Amino acid sequence: MAEDMSIESYLAAGGVLTNPTNVPPRYRAELMKLMATFVDSELAGAAGFADIINQGPGIKERIAAAKIVLEKTDNADRVLQIMGDFGADTARYATHHPWTARLARDADIGATRSEHDMRLAVFNYPLQGWTDAVVMNLLMGRAVGVQLSEFSQVSYQPLAEAFRAVIPLEARHAELAQEGFERLMQSDPEAVQASVDYWWPRVAASFGSAASSRADSLKSMGLRKTENAALRARWENETGAILIRLGLVPGT
Amino acid sequence: MARFHDLTVTDVHKTIRDAVVVTLKPENGAADAFDFTQGQYLTFRRDFDGEELRRSYSICAGKDDGILQVGIKRVEGGAFSTWANEHLQVGDTLQAMSPMGSFFTEINPGIARQYLGFAGGSGVTPVLSILKTTLAREPKSSFTLVYANKGVNTIMFREELEDLKNQFMGRLNVIHVLESDAQDIELFTGLVTEEKCAQLFEHWIDIKSVDTAFICGPEPMMLGIAAALRTAGLSDSQIKFELFASAQPGRLKRKVVSVDAASSANQTTAAITLDGATQTVTSPKDVSILDAALQNAMDAPYACKAGVCSTCRCKVLEGEVEMVANHALEDYEVSQGYVLSCQSFPLTDKVVVDYDQ
């Protein structure tokens, strides 16, 4: 029973870690990056969406937008608390950075992160009005759903549990977006299609490159299971089907 | 930020030859800080020859026991556990952080649930806390414990478990599996492996009715049990783990300060180890260690670049650096040579840092 087994081989065999005390250094670093990516993306996403609330065409839309801002901030907090278990200064973290900062609409950054935070590249682009925000929220909401289904299986149990709690909330955000989306299709389908064309490749890029040099080591740590390309393909199929059903053309 | 509180030892007694049960009383009005949830652990710190060691031990008391109690099994070569087993006395003061951990499920007094616990050796401590609390606060729920040990004389809390079986008649079932002592039923001898679990699920445990399973033990045992539970149809959200690796990091060696640490030029030579490979780079002294690594195509870890998150932590093995901001590392980590590489600038002409430690 007391056979010796290294943490590395335990993880490679699908083992689960449960607290910061026995997390290996490189695992700690990759886990922190993963958590920072989520926290920064949620904070940046919420901050960008906050500016849009008052552009909602009616009270229901504004309530939905405000709810999304609240819950994304709350989701960031859940994961930030776990970063705090590892020593991060959670109070300072939440405010040390201008989460509303955006690049130009036509900036060409591919999947490159900014120098100063870990938000997914897609959250560096500015929203242009209500229609644009709804479209972005639908496309990215579906992408977040796919990404969370992957990350809810990470080998750090407290984080896996946090992600499992976040999944239904994020799924609801995508549903709200789809409801708003269907209404917009009745009034201004051209503007919707233009926003789809803008956001589709940028959201697709958030799945990361097909050939990631770190994929194998992340896999052996139990921090990844599925290839980027497979997740991206799943999103393209699912979201493309929704767009086609609504009479739109998915991007390329 | 982590905060330690003083606790007075009010009782120490042996449960088996090399494990003690320590009862603690929070001092200086810190009682609220130790209002634990069943299954949580305490992290203690103590100075050994000028070097701070931190160790985590699970609370074994139930919520209704009215006391704070941990079990500490002596680990071969373990400084803290050996000290606790051989020298700790009533009246001593220990320092610990508030309880942490998420090895529990919410208690719901009205609900009738079936719980299944697996414990290996001293892994029983948090499971004991969970089963005592659950049986007392969920009167309709029942608990089955599969408890693995080397032999009869290494079973921690053996008598206490017998008492609990009587106290919660018909609601607590304990299956002892012993590695080396023969038992009447052959199935209960040997290691708790995936195969053994599958056999237990055939005749002894109604796995289909189990709502939540708790596992705390050594790594191979956790893997085997988890595999068997998944095969039997439990989802990941129904399986709760707690792992305290047998190999918690040992004592850390102090960093070497090179004798010829003169800093004449503005350049430093940095030897940076990452993922087992060491790259030596030359970089200006006003470039952080992290940026020096990144500029040389090393995939060094970072997130906030503001000294807040600690993702970029590395260890300085040789030379000196100046850390201009630190909102994440604690004093004891700094004294062991850890720095936030995004905030650290070389002072000496040569530095050696390691992201793998």
Boltz contact constraints between the chains, C-beta under 6 A:
constraints:
  - contact:
      token1: [A, 1]
      token2: [B, 120]
      max_distance: 6.0
  - contact:
      token1: [A, 1]
      token2: [B, 148]
      max_distance: 6.0
  - contact:
      token1: [A, 1]
      token2: [B, 179]
      max_distance: 6.0
  - contact:
      token1: [A, 1]
      token2: [B, 191]
      max_distance: 6.0
  - contact:
      token1: [A, 3]
      token2: [B, 220]
      max_distance: 6.0
  - contact:
      token1: [A, 5]
      token2: [B, 219]
      max_distance: 6.0
  - contact:
      token1: [A, 5]
      token2: [B, 220]
      max_distance: 6.0
  - contact:
      token1: [A, 7]
      token2: [B, 245]
      max_distance: 6.0
  - contact:
      token1: [A, 10]
      token2: [B, 219]
      max_distance: 6.0
  - contact:
      token1: [A, 13]
      token2: [B, 223]
      max_distance: 6.0
  - contact:
      token1: [A, 15]
      token2: [B, 219]
      max_distance: 6.0
  - contact:
      token1: [A, 15]
      token2: [B, 223]
      max_distance: 6.0
  - contact:
      token1: [A, 16]
      token2: [B, 241]
      max_distance: 6.0
  - contact:
      token1: [A, 18]
      token2: [B, 241]
      max_distance: 6.0
  - contact:
      token1: [A, 18]
      token2: [B, 242]
      max_distance: 6.0
  - contact:
      token1: [A, 18]
      token2: [B, 243]
      max_distance: 6.0
  - contact:
      token1: [A, 19]
      token2: [B, 101]
      max_distance: 6.0
  - contact:
      token1: [A, 21]
      token2: [B, 56]
      max_distance: 6.0
  - contact:
      token1: [A, 22]
      token2: [B, 245]
      max_distance: 6.0
  - contact:
      token1: [A, 22]
      token2: [B, 248]
      max_distance: 6.0
  - contact:
      token1: [A, 25]
      token2: [B, 356]
      max_distance: 6.0
  - contact:
      token1: [A, 25]
      token2: [B, 357]
      max_distance: 6.0
  - contact:
      token1: [A, 26]
      token2: [B, 356]
      max_distance: 6.0
  - contact:
      token1: [A, 29]
      token2: [B, 301]
      max_distance: 6.0
  - contact:
      token1: [A, 29]
      token2: [B, 311]
      max_distance: 6.0
  - contact:
      token1: [A, 32]
      token2: [B, 311]
      max_distance: 6.0
  - contact:
      token1: [A, 33]
      token2: [B, 301]
      max_distance: 6.0
  - contact:
      token1: [A, 33]
      token2: [B, 303]
      max_distance: 6.0
  - contact:
      token1: [A, 33]
      token2: [B, 311]
      max_distance: 6.0
  - contact:
      token1: [A, 36]
      token2: [B, 303]
      max_distance: 6.0
  - contact:
      token1: [A, 36]
      token2: [B, 309]
      max_distance: 6.0
  - contact:
      token1: [A, 87]
      token2: [B, 310]
      max_distance: 6.0
  - contact:
      token1: [A, 87]
      token2: [B, 328]
      max_distance: 6.0
  - contact:
      token1: [A, 88]
      token2: [B, 309]
      max_distance: 6.0
  - contact:
      token1: [A, 88]
      token2: [B, 310]
      max_distance: 6.0
  - contact:
      token1: [A, 88]
      token2: [B, 328]
      max_distance: 6.0
  - contact:
      token1: [A, 89]
      token2: [B, 308]
      max_distance: 6.0
  - contact:
      token1: [A, 89]
      token2: [B, 327]
      max_distance: 6.0
  - contact:
      token1: [A, 89]
      token2: [B, 328]
      max_distance: 6.0
  - contact:
      token1: [A, 92]
      token2: [B, 308]
      max_distance: 6.0
  - contact:
      token1: [A, 92]
      token2: [B, 327]
      max_distance: 6.0
  - contact:
      token1: [A, 93]
      token2: [B, 308]
      max_distance: 6.0
  - contact:
      token1: [A, 96]
      token2: [B, 306]
      max_distance: 6.0
  - contact:
      token1: [A, 96]
      token2: [B, 308]
      max_distance: 6.0
  - contact:
      token1: [A, 116]
      token2: [B, 305]
      max_distance: 6.0
  - contact:
      token1: [A, 118]
      token2: [B, 303]
      max_distance: 6.0
  - contact:
      token1: [A, 157]
      token2: [B, 241]
      max_distance: 6.0
  - contact:
      token1: [A, 158]
      token2: [B, 102]
      max_distance: 6.0
  - contact:
      token1: [A, 164]
      token2: [B, 237]
      max_distance: 6.0
